[in-house]
Amino acid sequence: MEKRFEGFLRTHLDLERGYDTSGYLRPTLLNFSDSYVELIRAGFEQIMSDDSFGPAKYERLADIEFSDRETLQVYLGAMYNYLFNGAPEQPLPPG
């Protein structure tokens, strides 16, 4: 996993900011360079397709616990759709 993608998860989707659905995340991301936005897109695609990426790895990065891989995958897919496919609302992690 690319270090800048890990940094994005730690910075923007951690325990403190992961529950903030005020609408800042997508505009913030899209204000970065196109290459950074593409790196974040690719990072999401990588972890969503990686069978070894599960709740324990996500918790180490973002300090948010998921009960199982399926719940994490649903959340990651919804976050991807929010950030890159125009979904109207940022998803909330469990809790």
C-alpha positions as CSV (number, residue, x, y, z in Angstrom):
1,M,0.0,0.0,0.0
2,E,1.3,3.4,-1.0
3,K,2.4,5.6,2.0
4,R,0.5,8.6,0.8
5,F,-2.7,6.6,0.7
6,E,-2.1,5.3,4.2
7,G,-1.6,9.0,5.2
8,F,-5.0,9.9,3.6
9,L,-6.7,7.2,5.6
10,R,-4.9,8.2,8.9
11,T,-5.6,11.9,8.3
12,H,-9.1,12.0,6.8
13,L,-10.8,8.7,7.9
14,D,-9.5,8.2,11.4
15,L,-11.6,7.9,14.5
16,E,-11.8,11.7,15.0
17,R,-12.7,12.7,11.4
18,G,-14.2,9.5,10.0
19,Y,-17.6,10.4,11.6
20,D,-17.6,14.0,10.3
21,T,-20.1,13.9,7.4
22,S,-20.3,17.7,7.1
23,G,-19.3,17.4,3.4
24,Y,-15.7,18.6,3.5
25,L,-14.0,15.4,2.5
26,R,-14.8,15.2,-1.2
27,P,-14.1,18.9,-2.0
28,T,-10.9,18.7,0.1
29,L,-9.7,15.7,-1.9
30,L,-10.6,17.2,-5.2
31,N,-8.6,20.3,-4.5
32,F,-5.4,18.3,-4.6
33,S,-3.6,17.6,-7.8
34,D,-5.1,15.2,-10.3
35,S,-2.2,12.8,-9.7
36,Y,-2.9,12.7,-5.9
37,V,-6.6,12.2,-6.5
38,E,-5.8,9.3,-8.8
39,L,-3.4,7.8,-6.2
40,I,-6.2,7.8,-3.7
41,R,-8.6,6.3,-6.2
42,A,-6.1,3.5,-6.9
43,G,-5.5,3.0,-3.2
44,F,-9.2,2.4,-2.6
45,E,-9.4,0.1,-5.6
46,Q,-6.4,-1.9,-4.3
47,I,-7.6,-2.4,-0.8
48,M,-11.1,-3.3,-2.0
49,S,-9.7,-6.0,-4.2
50,D,-7.1,-7.2,-1.8
51,D,-8.4,-10.3,0.1
52,S,-5.7,-9.8,2.8
53,F,-6.9,-6.3,3.6
54,G,-9.4,-6.7,6.5
55,P,-10.7,-5.0,9.6
56,A,-7.4,-5.5,11.6
57,K,-5.4,-3.6,9.0
58,Y,-8.0,-0.9,8.6
59,E,-8.1,-0.4,12.4
60,R,-4.3,-0.1,12.6
61,L,-4.5,2.7,10.0
62,A,-7.6,4.6,11.0
63,D,-8.3,3.4,14.6
64,I,-11.9,2.4,13.6
65,E,-13.0,-1.1,14.3
66,F,-15.1,-3.1,11.9
67,S,-16.8,-6.4,13.0
68,D,-16.0,-8.3,9.8
69,R,-14.6,-7.9,6.3
70,E,-18.0,-7.7,4.6
71,T,-18.9,-4.6,6.7
72,L,-15.6,-3.0,5.9
73,Q,-16.0,-3.7,2.2
74,V,-19.5,-2.2,2.2
75,Y,-18.1,0.9,3.9
76,L,-15.1,1.2,1.5
77,G,-17.3,0.8,-1.5
78,A,-19.7,3.5,-0.2
79,M,-16.7,5.8,0.5
80,Y,-15.3,5.2,-3.0
81,N,-18.7,6.0,-4.5
82,Y,-18.9,9.2,-2.4
83,L,-15.4,10.4,-3.3
84,F,-15.3,9.4,-7.0
85,N,-18.8,8.6,-8.3
86,G,-20.9,11.5,-6.9
87,A,-22.8,9.6,-4.2
88,P,-24.7,12.3,-2.3
89,E,-23.6,11.5,1.2
90,Q,-20.4,10.5,2.9
91,P,-20.9,7.1,4.6
92,L,-20.5,6.6,8.3
93,P,-18.2,3.9,9.7
94,P,-19.9,1.6,12.3
95,G,-20.3,2.6,15.8
